[in-house]
Amino acid sequence: MKFSKVFVTVTCLLISSSLVGALKPPATKVIGGQEASPGEFPYVVSVQWNFGNGTRAVHFCGGTIVSPGWILTAAHCRETAFDGGWLEVVAGEFDLRREEGFEQRRNASKFLVHESRSPGFVG
């Protein structure tokens, strides 16, 4: 009887562990969403930090072009900015993993945060 319980338990564990490996990995897209086409949202930008050490700038927030020379992004993005380097805004970015040749990079001259914003609040 004890052998049967152990055998059944081990068999169930083996079967369940093999099923876990067969499951699809979680989707990285928004549920019901679809991939955008290059240039479909020309007003969306990547806010990136350039460390100034010859490496690629790092995307850390998104933004929207609201008028020539002005980008709107979330205030908490300012808290994400790093020391040593500068802020870049990249328009025309489609795939952060590669350069497609349509990117337009500009250095940001200021990062203004609304005076009523509560530091640390994300919501």
C-alpha positions, 0 to 999 in steps of 0.5 A: 500500500505504501509503495502504491502511494509513493508510486502514484505521487511520483508519477503525478509529480513527473506528469505535472512537471512535464506539463509545466514545460509544455505551457506557453510562456506568458504573453508580453503584449497587452491582452487583445492588443496588436503590434503597432506598425513603424510610424503608426504613432509618430507622436510617441517618443522614447525618453532615454538616459545617455550615460556618456560612456559610449554605450547605448542610451537606456529607455526608461520612460515613454512620452508624447510630443505635444508641440514643437520642442515640448514632450509630455511624460510622467513626473515619476520619470524624473525620479528615475533619471540617473547621475552622470549623463544626460536625458535624450528624447528619441522620436521615430523609435520602433524597436529598442533593440536595433537602429532602423534609421528613422530615429531622431535624437534630441537632448532635453534641455529641461525636465519640468515637474508640476509644483503640485506633484507629491514626490514618490507618488505614482498613480 
